[in-house]
Amino acid sequence: MELSPGKQLFIDDYFIESLTGAKRVLNRPVKLTVDGPLEIPFDQPWDAQFAQPGRVIYDEANQRFRMYYRAWVDDRSLLCALESDDGLNWERPELGLVEFDGSKRNNITTGSADHLSMILDDYEQDEARRWKQIDNKPSGIGEDGEPRWLARYSADGYDWHLFPEGSHSDQKMMFNFGSPAETFGGVINPEARYVHYSQRGSNRRTRVLGRRDSDDFLHWSGLRTVIEQDLQDPPGTEFYAAGFDPLNRSDGGLHVLMLHTFLTDLTEPYAIAVAEKYWGAGESGSNALPARVDGFVETQLAVSRDTVAWTRWREPFIGRGVPGAWDYGMVYTDGPIRHNDQLMFYYMAGNLTHNGYSAQPWQGPYSTPNRRGKGLAVLRPDGYVSVEAESYAPGILTTNRFRQERGGQIRVNVDASAGELRYELLEDTGQPIPGRTVEDCDPIREDTLDAMLSWNGKPGWPGVSEDRSGRFPRLHQSEFYVKLRFHVSPGTKLYSLTVDPADVTLYLIRLKGRVD
């Protein structure tokens, strides 16, 4: 599913022929929770002992946010729900489903608190199964007494029901280290309806990012590595997990990952002579670690056109806070949500490193109280990467060519409030088209998400002229191409363009079928 047909972002090289005197700049979202996490009062009897927020799901049809959280009460593990209109202020729906201390006046759902993934399924035609939930490992028992893998569905995301047992029930562990060998490898379907990314171990004792896919959310492919360390990464770089869209949708042709990058402690020994000295008094731990366990976690941006090959920006997209901040140690960001003309990034964060150290590591693990919560950062739509001038002179971006045919319209997302955006339309030979030159363009000098390109008041690009087709009489209309050249003045940020009709920009980029 493509969310924005015809849109082209500049995060990767797909639609860029050349950059001259111009550069791409990664734009970090603005944190709304710098001083502390979102104020979510976990103060009810069923969640006062310990509550862990999960991924925020946005119900676009109803313009509502849903946050599930896991609560532990004595020997019970509960899945509870919160609702919000603005994504900032949260309320507890009174569900009346699960009894707690003699009352059902609470926000406890009948879902599994130990689930691996939960979705609001835009593909689903059956209203009774719009919400879906899958477990990480076999947690049920079949009639033969053998473990069975479980999946659930729901009409409202509150009251859940088990899918009938089938061949999917025989699946093994889905996530992480410890999965049986038969759950790894296999083929990849880039166009599968559903996808799941998680860490897996490499033969170098490092964490890398794996990928599974499914067409029914029940039967899942093997876990295939898609992102691992390379020579451009600092030593000790690993990948803990990722925030993503489980529905495998693309936006502007791009699948977007919030890559949870684990910056491990290189001084940490693999074999520990006295485990107590490492883990701390009263704590237990193995003498031989399967992998490094301490370090920082921060979020980087990664994009792909086929979910197999990824373009990574190897700097923090949503970084950790300063020493002593509530999000100093780890930042795990969800996939983006678009709401009210902004992108919203929820992130789970904590003040300590992965193994409990503060900014004063000599104090030992967990000597500082562990503080965790859910944060929020926002960004303008398409604002991940902007094209800007490198110096005083305007920078030039020339796009790859697209089909001319009967003509069409072009809109841009640009902040030119402190500068100017000029543009021209070129034949695929590079020659400016008369009447569509940079001198003829109507410059853009404002901050706008959706400005129409026009020349002397005439919007869009023309169809194939008789003059041009006459010069090449053997070419069909679909074989004539044009391209754009943008002149980006200092102070201007160009984020994206959208071409209508969208199909004129499509050429062989998608992987059809399955990848062995």
C-alpha positions in Angstrom: 0.0 0.0 0.0 1.4 3.4 -1.1 0.3 6.2 1.2 1.3 9.1 -1.1 1.4 8.1 -4.8 3.7 10.3 -6.9 5.5 11.8 -4.0 9.3 11.8 -4.1 11.5 12.3 -1.0 15.2 13.0 -1.1 16.4 10.7 1.6 17.9 8.3 -0.9 19.2 8.8 -4.4 16.3 7.3 -6.4 14.9 10.6 -7.8 18.1 12.6 -7.8 20.3 12.8 -11.0 22.8 15.3 -9.5 23.5 17.8 -6.7 25.7 20.8 -7.5 26.5 23.2 -4.7 23.7 21.5 -2.7 23.7 19.1 0.2 21.2 16.9 2.0 20.6 17.6 5.7 19.1 15.3 8.2 16.4 17.1 10.3 15.8 15.9 13.8 12.3 15.9 15.2 11.7 18.4 18.0 11.2 16.7 21.3 8.1 17.8 23.2 9.2 15.8 26.3 12.7 17.2 27.0 12.2 17.6 30.8 10.3 14.4 31.4 8.1 11.8 29.7 4.4 12.2 28.9 2.3 12.6 32.1 0.4 9.3 32.2 -0.7 8.5 35.7 -0.3 4.8 36.3 -2.0 5.1 39.7 -4.8 2.7 39.7 -4.7 -0.5 41.8 -4.3 -2.7 38.7 -1.2 -0.8 37.4 0.3 0.9 40.4 3.0 -1.7 41.0 4.6 -1.6 37.6 3.4 -0.4 34.1 5.2 -0.5 30.8 3.8 1.6 27.9 3.8 0.0 24.4 3.5 1.2 20.9 1.0 3.9 20.1 -1.5 3.0 17.3 -3.3 5.7 15.4 -6.9 5.1 14.2 -7.0 7.4 11.2 -10.7 6.8 10.5 -11.7 7.9 14.0 -8.8 10.4 14.5 -8.0 8.6 17.8 -4.8 7.5 19.4 -4.6 4.2 21.3 -1.7 3.3 23.7 -1.6 -0.2 25.2 0.5 -0.9 28.3 1.4 -3.9 30.3 0.7 -4.0 34.0 2.1 -6.4 36.6 0.1 -7.0 39.7 1.5 -9.8 42.0 1.3 -12.9 39.7 -0.9 -11.3 37.1 0.1 -9.7 33.8 -2.6 -7.4 32.3 -3.0 -5.6 29.0 -4.5 -2.2 29.5 -5.6 0.5 27.1 -5.5 4.3 27.0 -7.1 6.7 24.5 -6.4 10.2 23.3 -7.7 12.8 20.8 -4.5 14.7 20.5 -1.8 12.2 21.4 -0.7 14.2 24.4 -3.5 13.9 27.0 -4.6 10.3 27.8 -7.7 8.9 29.4 -8.8 5.5 30.6 -11.8 3.9 28.8 -14.1 2.0 31.2 -14.3 -1.3 29.4 -16.2 -3.6 31.7 -14.5 -6.7 30.5 -12.1 -8.0 33.2 -12.9 -8.2 36.9 -10.3 -6.7 39.3 -10.9 -6.7 43.0 -14.6 -7.4 42.5 -15.2 -4.7 39.9 -15.1 -4.4 36.0 -14.9 -0.6 36.0 -11.4 -0.5 34.6 -9.4 -0.3 31.3 -8.2 -3.9 31.3 -8.6 -5.7 28.0 -8.9 -9.4 27.4 -5.9 -9.4 25.1 -2.5 -11.0 25.9 0.0 -8.8 27.7 2.7 -11.1 26.3 2.0 -10.5 22.7 4.7 -9.8 20.1 2.8 -7.5 17.7 -0.6 -5.8 17.5 -2.1 -4.0 14.6 -5.1 -2.1 13.4 -5.5 -3.7 10.0 -6.4 -1.4 7.1 -6.4 -4.4 4.8 -9.1 -6.3 6.7 -12.6 -6.4 5.2 -14.2 -8.2 8.2 -15.0 -5.6 10.8 -14.9 -8.3 13.5 -11.2 -8.8 12.8 -9.9 -5.2 12.3 -7.5 -5.6 15.3 -5.0 -8.4 15.4 -2.5 -9.7 17.9 0.2 -12.4 17.6 2.3 -14.1 20.3 6.1 -14.4 20.3 6.2 -18.1 21.1 3.9 -21.0 21.7 1.9 -20.1 24.8 -1.2 -22.3 24.4 -1.7 -26.0 24.8 -3.3 -28.2 22.2 -5.6 -31.1 22.7 -2.6 -33.4 22.4 -0.9 -31.5 25.2 1.7 -30.0 22.9 2.5 -26.2 22.9 0.5 -24.2 20.3 1.2 -20.8 18.9 -1.6 -18.3 19.5 -3.0 -15.4 17.5 -6.1 -13.2 18.4 -8.5 -10.9 16.7 -10.9 -8.2 17.9 -13.5 -5.7 16.5 -12.6 -2.9 18.9 -9.1 -3.8 20.2 -10.5 -4.4 23.7 -12.4 -7.7 23.7 -10.1 -10.4 22.0 -10.8 -13.8 20.6 -8.5 -16.6 19.6 -8.1 -17.5 15.9 -9.1 -21.2 15.4 -6.1 -23.5 15.4 -4.6 -24.3 12.1 -1.2 -24.9 10.4 -0.1 -21.5 11.9 -0.4 -23.0 15.4 2.7 -25.1 14.8 5.1 -22.2 14.4 8.0 -21.8 16.9 9.5 -18.7 18.5 9.2 -15.6 16.4 11.7 -13.1 17.9 15.2 -12.7 19.1 17.9 -15.1 20.3 16.8 -18.6 21.2 14.6 -19.2 18.2 15.0 -22.7 16.7 17.2 -22.9 13.6 14.2 -23.8 11.4 12.7 -20.3 12.0 15.6 -18.5 10.4 16.4 -17.9 6.7 14.1 -18.8 3.8 12.6 -16.4 1.2 11.5 -12.8 1.4 8.4 -11.4 -0.2 9.0 -7.6 -0.6 5.3 -7.0 -1.3 3.8 -9.0 1.6 1.0 -7.3 3.4 2.6 -7.6 6.9 6.1 -7.3 8.1 8.0 -7.7 11.3 11.5 -6.5 12.1 13.4 -7.7 15.2 17.0 -8.4 16.3 18.7 -11.7 15.7 22.2 -12.9 16.6 25.0 -13.0 14.0 27.8 -15.5 13.9 30.0 -12.7 15.3 28.1 -12.5 18.6 26.5 -9.2 17.5 22.9 -8.2 17.2 21.7 -7.5 13.6 18.2 -6.7 12.3 16.1 -9.4 10.9 12.9 -9.4 8.9 9.8 -11.6 8.6 6.8 -11.2 6.4 3.3 -12.6 6.1 0.2 -12.3 3.8 -2.3 -13.2 6.5 -0.7 -12.2 9.8 -0.7 -15.8 10.8 1.8 -17.7 8.7 5.2 -16.0 8.9 8.4 -16.4 6.8 11.8 -17.2 8.3 13.9 -14.4 9.9 16.3 -13.0 7.3 19.0 -10.5 8.1 18.5 -7.2 6.3 20.7 -4.7 8.3 24.0 -5.5 9.8 27.2 -3.7 10.8 29.6 -2.6 8.1 32.8 -0.5 7.7 31.0 2.8 8.0 29.8 2.0 11.5 31.8 2.8 14.6 33.2 -0.3 16.4 30.7 -1.8 18.8 27.6 -0.8 16.7 24.8 -3.3 16.9 21.0 -3.2 16.1 18.6 -3.8 18.9 15.2 -3.5 17.2 13.3 -1.0 15.0 10.1 1.0 14.9 8.2 0.3 11.7 4.8 0.1 10.0 3.6 -3.6 10.4 1.3 -3.1 7.4 4.3 -2.8 5.1 3.1 0.4 3.6 5.3 2.9 1.8 5.2 6.7 1.8 6.6 8.4 -1.2 7.8 5.0 -2.3 9.9 4.5 0.9 9.5 2.1 3.8 10.7 4.0 6.9 12.5 2.4 9.8 13.3 3.9 13.2 16.5 1.8 13.7 17.3 1.2 17.3 21.1 1.4 17.2 22.9 -0.2 20.1 26.3 1.4 20.9 27.9 -1.3 23.0 30.6 -1.1 25.6 33.8 -2.3 23.8 35.6 -2.8 27.1 33.0 -5.3 28.3 34.6 -8.8 28.5 32.9 -11.8 27.0 34.0 -14.1 29.8 33.7 -12.8 33.3 35.8 -14.5 36.0 33.6 -13.3 38.9 30.1 -12.6 37.7 29.2 -10.7 40.9 31.7 -8.0 40.2 30.2 -7.3 36.9 26.5 -7.7 37.6 26.6 -6.3 41.1 26.1 -7.7 44.6 22.9 -9.7 44.9 22.5 -9.9 41.1 22.9 -13.0 39.1 24.4 -13.4 35.7 26.3 -15.7 33.4 30.0 -16.1 33.5 30.1 -16.2 29.7 28.0 -13.6 28.0 26.5 -14.5 24.6 26.9 -10.9 23.5 27.8 -7.5 25.0 24.9 -6.3 27.2 25.9 -2.7 28.1 25.8 0.4 26.1 23.6 3.2 24.8 20.6 2.9 22.5 19.6 5.7 20.1 17.4 5.9 17.0 18.7 6.3 13.5 16.8 6.8 10.2 16.8 4.0 7.6 14.7 3.8 4.4 14.1 1.2 1.7 12.2 0.8 -1.6 12.0 -3.0 -1.3 12.4 -3.7 2.4 15.6 -5.6 1.6 18.3 -3.0 0.7 18.4 -0.1 3.1 19.8 3.5 3.0 20.9 4.5 6.5 21.6 7.9 8.0 24.4 7.1 10.5 23.7 9.8 13.0 21.0 10.2 15.7 17.6 10.9 14.3 16.0 11.0 17.7 19.0 11.2 20.0 19.5 10.6 23.7 19.2 13.3 26.2 22.0 15.1 28.1 23.7 13.3 31.0 21.2 13.2 33.9 18.2 13.5 31.6 15.3 11.0 31.8 16.2 9.8 28.3 20.0 9.8 28.7 20.5 6.0 28.4 18.2 4.5 25.8 15.7 5.8 23.1 13.5 3.3 21.3 11.3 5.1 18.7 8.0 3.8 17.2 7.2 4.2 13.5 5.9 7.7 12.4 2.3 8.7 12.7 0.9 11.6 10.6 -1.7 13.7 12.4 -2.7 17.4 11.9 0.0 18.1 9.3 2.9 16.8 11.4 4.8 13.6 11.9 4.6 12.3 15.5 7.3 10.0 16.9 6.6 8.3 20.2 9.6 6.8 21.9 10.2 4.6 24.9 13.3 5.9 26.9 15.2 5.5 30.1 17.8 7.4 32.0 20.2 4.4 32.4 22.2 2.4 29.9 21.1 -1.0 28.7 22.7 -2.6 31.8 21.8 0.0 34.3 24.6 2.5 34.4 24.1 6.3 34.7 26.4 9.1 33.6 28.5 8.2 36.6 29.3 4.6 35.7 31.8 4.2 38.6 28.8 4.1 40.9 27.8 0.7 39.6 24.7 -0.7 37.9 21.3 0.6 39.1 22.8 2.8 41.8 20.7 5.5 40.3 16.9 5.0 40.3 15.7 3.6 37.0 13.3 6.1 35.3 11.5 5.2 32.1 8.6 6.6 30.2 7.0 7.5 26.9 8.3 10.5 25.0 7.1 12.4 21.9 8.9 14.3 19.2 7.4 16.0 16.1 8.5 16.9 12.6 6.9 18.5 9.5 5.5 16.1 6.9 8.3 14.8 4.6 10.7 16.6 6.9 13.3 13.8 7.4 15.9 15.2 4.9 16.1 18.6 3.2 18.1 19.7 0.2 19.9 23.0 0.9 22.5 25.3 -0.6 26.1 24.4 0.5 27.3 28.0 0.5 26.3 31.6 -0.5 25.4 30.6 -4.1 22.1 28.7 -4.9 22.5 24.9 -4.9 21.2 23.0 -7.8 19.2 19.7 -7.7 18.4 18.0 -11.0 15.9 15.2 -10.7 15.9 11.9 -12.6 13.8 12.0 -15.7 10.1 11.0 -15.8 7.6 10.5 -18.6 6.2 13.5 -20.3 3.2 12.1 -22.2 0.1 14.3 -21.8 1.6 16.6 -19.1 0.6 17.0 -15.5 1.2 19.0 -12.3 4.0 19.2 -9.7 3.7 20.3 -6.1 6.6 20.8 -3.6 7.0 20.8 0.2 9.5 23.6 0.8 10.4 26.2 3.4 11.5 29.2 1.4 10.4 31.8 3.9 14.1 32.9 4.4 15.1 32.4 0.8 13.7 31.4 -2.6 13.1 28.4 -4.8 13.4 28.7 -8.5 13.0 25.8 -11.0 13.0 24.9 -14.7 11.7 22.0 -16.8 14.2 20.2 -19.0 14.1 17.8 -21.9 15.8 14.6 -21.0 18.8 15.9 -23.1 19.2 18.7 -20.4 17.9 21.5 -22.6 15.4 23.9 -21.0 11.9 23.7 -22.5 10.9 27.1 -23.9 8.5 28.9 -21.6 9.5 26.6 -18.7 12.9 28.1 -18.0 14.2 29.3 -14.7 13.5 32.9 -15.9 9.9 32.0 -16.6 9.2 30.3 -13.3 7.0 31.8 -10.6 9.4 31.8 -7.6 8.3 30.3 -4.3 9.1 32.6 -1.3 7.1 31.0 1.5 6.9 28.1 3.9 4.4 25.7 2.3 3.6 22.0 2.4 1.9 22.0 -1.0 2.9 24.7 -3.5 2.2 24.3 -7.2 5.0 24.8 -9.7 4.1 27.2 -12.4 5.7 29.3 -15.2 4.3 32.7 -16.1 1.2 31.7 -14.3 0.8 28.4 -16.1 1.0 25.3 -13.7 2.6 22.0 -14.4 4.4 20.5 -17.4 3.1 20.3 -20.9 2.4 17.2 -23.0 4.6 16.2 -25.9 4.5 19.1 -28.4 4.1 18.6 -32.1 7.6 20.1 -32.6 9.2 17.6 -30.2 7.3 14.6 -31.5 8.1 15.8 -35.1 11.8 15.7 -34.3 11.4 12.0 -33.2 8.6 10.6 -35.3 9.4 7.0 -34.4 9.0 7.5 -30.6 5.7 6.8 -28.9 4.4 9.5 -26.5 5.3 7.3 -23.5 9.0 7.4 -24.6 9.3 11.2 -24.2 10.9 12.3 -20.9 11.4 15.5 -18.9 13.2 16.4 -15.7 13.3 19.2 -13.2 16.1 21.4 -12.1 15.7 23.2 -8.8 17.7 26.3 -7.8 17.7 26.3 -4.0 18.9 29.7 -2.6 20.6 29.9 0.8 18.1 29.7 3.6 15.7 27.5 1.7 14.9 23.9 2.6 13.4 21.6 -0.2 11.8 18.5 1.4 9.8 16.7 -1.4 7.9 17.0 -4.6 4.7 15.3 -5.8 4.0 14.5 -9.4 0.5 14.0 -10.8 -0.2 11.7 -12.5 1.9 9.5 -10.2 2.6 6.7 -12.7 4.9 8.8 -14.9 7.6 8.5 -12.3 7.5 4.8 -11.9 10.2 2.6 -13.4 11.8 -0.6 -12.5 12.3 -0.2 -8.7 10.1 -2.8 -7.1 11.1 -6.4 -6.5 8.3 -8.6 -7.8 7.6 -12.0 -6.3 10.0 -13.5 -3.8 13.7 -13.1 -3.0 15.6 -16.3 -2.2 
